[in-house]
Amino acid sequence: MFVILQAGKVAGRAGHEERTFLWEAASGKKIQTFQGHTTGVGNVALSGDGKHVVTGSYDKTAILWETASGKKLQTFQGHTGEVFSVAVSGDGKHVVTGSLDKTAILWEAASGKKLQTFQSHTAGVFGVALSGDGKHVVTGSWDNTAILWEAASGKKLQTFQGHTGYVYSVALSGDGKHVLTGSDDNTAILWEAANGAVPWDRFLRNAVVKARSDGSRMKATKEE
């Protein structure tokens, strides 16, 4: 189950369903259903203003939806492997996707145009994040590393090495100074973005990384 909480709403999927649901957090009421993928939905994200939902699927595509109506606005096609991770910028103008094909792609949300491909990982990309200003992208991979990229140029700025298991989740602070990674090795690590240093030791065994979609706050919480 993957869920994103924003403005009292939750978007998520269960199992290998081809549908995504939007829920009202307080009441548990189903608000909207997003249906259009041809196989299971692996990850979801909400835009910072809550007006858009992005879904990534095992059908190798991602879809941008209008939250209120459930209307499909854009389909992002270009990956050659399952789309395991998605993120959307705070203003809803850009989408980033991560795939089993070992790449991440930055897209223009309105047109579906591919703006940049991030390619360096040696295994599938399972986590992606965008900085609050949209200038940086972070990817986490099954190769046990995370990478910080310059969004506009696709330049690799920093590689974060230290986990002994798959990096499933990543987050980037609002000011872009810190990167947070969560791994299959039961740890999360907080890194200095500029030099890849670890200012604090590993913490929170069995941690899952979570962050606000606007990048203003990040934390790791223990998953029961």
C-alpha positions as CSV (number, residue, x, y, z in Angstrom):
1,M,0.0,0.0,0.0
2,F,1.4,3.4,-1.0
3,V,-0.3,6.6,0.3
4,I,0.3,10.3,0.1
5,L,-1.4,12.6,2.5
6,Q,-2.1,16.2,1.4
7,A,-4.8,18.7,2.6
8,G,-6.7,16.0,4.4
9,K,-6.8,13.6,1.5
10,V,-5.1,10.3,0.8
11,A,-4.4,8.7,-2.5
12,G,-3.4,5.1,-2.7
13,R,-3.7,1.6,-4.2
14,A,-3.8,-1.9,-2.8
15,G,-2.3,-5.1,-4.2
16,H,-1.9,-5.2,-8.0
17,E,-5.1,-3.3,-8.9
18,E,-5.2,-1.1,-12.0
19,R,-7.2,1.6,-10.1
20,T,-6.1,4.3,-7.7
21,F,-8.5,5.8,-5.1
22,L,-8.6,9.3,-3.5
23,W,-9.9,9.2,0.1
24,E,-10.9,11.8,2.6
25,A,-8.6,11.1,5.5
26,A,-10.9,12.1,8.4
27,S,-14.0,10.1,7.3
28,G,-12.5,7.4,5.1
29,K,-14.8,8.4,2.3
30,K,-13.8,7.5,-1.2
31,I,-13.7,10.8,-3.1
32,Q,-12.4,9.7,-6.5
33,T,-11.3,6.7,-8.6
34,F,-8.6,7.0,-11.2
35,Q,-8.7,4.2,-13.7
36,G,-6.7,3.9,-17.0
37,H,-3.7,1.7,-16.5
38,T,-3.7,-1.7,-18.0
39,T,-1.9,-3.4,-15.0
40,G,-1.1,-2.7,-11.3
41,V,-0.3,0.8,-10.0
42,G,2.9,0.7,-8.0
43,N,3.2,4.3,-6.8
44,V,1.2,7.5,-6.5
45,A,1.8,11.2,-5.7
46,L,-0.2,14.4,-5.2
47,S,0.8,17.8,-6.3
48,G,1.5,20.4,-3.7
49,D,-1.8,22.2,-4.3
50,G,-3.7,18.9,-4.3
51,K,-5.2,19.6,-7.8
52,H,-3.4,16.7,-9.5
53,V,-2.5,13.1,-8.9
54,V,0.2,11.1,-10.7
55,T,0.3,7.3,-10.9
56,G,3.1,5.0,-11.9
57,S,2.3,1.5,-13.2
58,Y,3.7,-1.9,-14.1
59,D,2.4,-1.1,-17.6
60,K,5.5,1.1,-18.0
61,T,3.6,4.3,-18.0
62,A,2.7,7.1,-15.7
63,I,-0.5,9.2,-15.8
64,L,-1.4,12.7,-14.6
65,W,-5.0,13.1,-13.4
66,E,-7.2,16.0,-12.4
67,T,-8.0,15.3,-8.8
68,A,-11.5,16.8,-8.7
69,S,-12.9,15.2,-11.8
70,G,-10.7,12.1,-12.1
71,K,-10.0,13.1,-15.7
72,K,-6.8,11.8,-17.4
73,L,-4.8,14.8,-18.4
74,Q,-1.5,13.2,-19.7
75,T,0.1,9.8,-20.2
76,F,3.9,9.7,-19.9
77,Q,5.4,7.0,-22.2
78,G,9.1,6.4,-22.6
79,H,10.2,3.9,-20.0
80,T,11.1,0.3,-21.2
81,G,10.5,-1.1,-17.7
82,E,7.8,-0.9,-15.0
83,V,7.4,2.5,-13.4
84,F,8.1,2.0,-9.7
85,S,8.2,5.6,-8.5
86,V,6.7,9.0,-9.3
87,A,6.9,12.5,-7.9
88,V,5.3,15.8,-8.9
89,S,6.7,19.3,-8.4
90,G,4.9,21.6,-5.9
91,D,3.5,23.8,-8.7
92,G,2.4,20.7,-10.7
93,K,4.4,21.7,-13.8
94,H,6.8,18.8,-13.7
95,V,6.7,15.0,-13.1
96,V,9.6,12.7,-12.5
97,T,9.4,8.9,-12.8
98,G,11.7,6.1,-11.9
99,S,11.7,2.7,-13.5
100,L,13.0,-0.9,-13.6
101,D,14.9,0.2,-16.8
102,K,17.5,1.8,-14.5
103,T,16.5,5.4,-15.5
104,A,14.5,8.3,-14.2
105,I,12.8,10.8,-16.5
106,L,11.7,14.4,-16.0
107,W,8.6,15.3,-17.9
108,E,6.7,18.5,-18.6
109,A,3.3,17.8,-17.1
110,A,1.1,19.8,-19.5
111,S,2.5,18.4,-22.7
112,G,4.0,15.1,-21.7
113,K,7.3,16.1,-23.2
114,K,10.4,14.3,-22.0
115,L,12.7,17.0,-20.7
116,Q,15.6,15.0,-19.2
117,T,16.7,11.4,-18.7
118,F,18.8,10.5,-15.7
119,Q,20.9,7.5,-16.3
120,S,23.7,6.1,-14.2
121,H,22.2,3.5,-11.8
122,T,23.1,-0.1,-12.4
123,A,19.7,-1.4,-11.3
124,G,16.1,-0.3,-11.2
125,V,15.1,3.1,-9.8
126,F,12.6,2.6,-6.9
127,G,12.5,6.1,-5.4
128,V,12.4,9.6,-6.9
129,A,12.0,13.1,-5.4
130,L,12.0,16.7,-6.7
131,S,13.4,19.6,-4.8
132,G,10.9,22.4,-3.8
133,D,12.3,24.7,-6.5
134,G,12.4,21.9,-9.1
135,K,16.1,22.4,-9.7
136,H,17.2,19.0,-8.4
137,V,16.1,15.4,-8.6
138,V,17.1,12.6,-6.3
139,T,16.9,8.9,-7.2
140,G,17.2,5.8,-5.1
141,S,18.0,2.4,-6.6
142,W,18.3,-1.3,-6.1
143,D,22.0,-0.8,-6.7
144,N,22.1,0.3,-3.0
145,T,22.9,4.0,-3.9
146,A,21.1,7.3,-4.3
147,I,22.1,10.1,-6.7
148,L,21.5,13.8,-6.7
149,W,21.0,15.3,-10.2
150,E,20.8,18.8,-11.7
151,A,17.3,18.7,-13.3
152,A,17.9,21.0,-16.2
153,S,21.2,19.5,-17.5
154,G,20.8,15.9,-16.2
155,K,24.3,16.2,-14.6
156,K,25.1,13.9,-11.8
157,L,26.1,16.0,-8.8
158,Q,26.5,13.5,-6.0
159,T,26.3,9.8,-5.3
160,F,25.3,8.6,-1.9
161,Q,26.9,5.3,-0.9
162,G,26.6,3.6,2.5
163,H,23.5,1.5,2.4
164,T,23.9,-2.3,2.3
165,G,20.5,-2.9,0.8
166,Y,18.2,-1.6,-1.9
167,V,17.3,2.2,-1.6
168,Y,13.6,2.2,-1.7
169,S,12.7,5.8,-0.8
170,V,14.3,9.2,-1.0
171,A,13.5,12.8,0.0
172,L,15.1,16.2,-0.5
173,S,14.9,19.1,2.0
174,G,13.3,22.3,0.9
175,D,16.5,24.2,0.9
176,G,18.3,21.4,-1.1
177,K,21.0,21.0,1.6
178,H,20.1,17.5,2.8
179,V,19.0,14.2,1.2
180,L,17.2,11.4,3.2
181,T,17.3,7.8,2.1
182,G,15.5,4.7,3.3
183,S,16.8,1.2,2.6
184,D,16.1,-2.5,2.7
185,D,18.9,-2.7,5.2
186,N,16.4,-1.4,7.8
187,T,18.0,2.0,8.1
188,A,17.5,5.6,6.9
189,I,20.5,7.9,6.4
190,L,20.5,11.7,6.3
191,W,23.2,13.1,4.0
192,E,24.7,16.5,3.2
193,A,23.7,17.0,-0.4
194,A,26.8,19.0,-1.4
195,N,29.5,16.5,-0.4
196,G,27.7,13.2,0.4
197,A,28.8,13.3,4.0
198,V,26.7,11.9,6.8
199,P,26.3,14.5,9.6
200,W,24.3,12.1,11.7
201,D,24.6,8.4,12.2
202,R,22.2,5.9,10.8
203,F,18.9,5.9,12.7
204,L,15.5,4.4,13.0
205,R,15.7,0.7,12.3
206,N,12.8,-0.4,10.0
207,A,12.3,3.2,8.9
208,V,10.2,4.5,6.0
209,V,11.1,7.9,4.6
210,K,8.3,10.4,4.3
211,A,8.3,14.0,3.3
212,R,5.9,16.8,2.5
213,S,5.3,17.2,-1.2
214,D,6.5,20.8,-1.1
215,G,9.8,19.7,0.4
216,S,9.5,21.9,3.4
217,R,9.8,19.2,6.0
218,M,11.2,15.7,6.0
219,K,11.2,12.9,8.6
220,A,11.6,9.2,9.0
221,T,8.9,7.3,10.8
222,K,8.9,3.7,12.0
223,E,6.5,1.4,10.1
224,E,4.7,-1.1,12.2
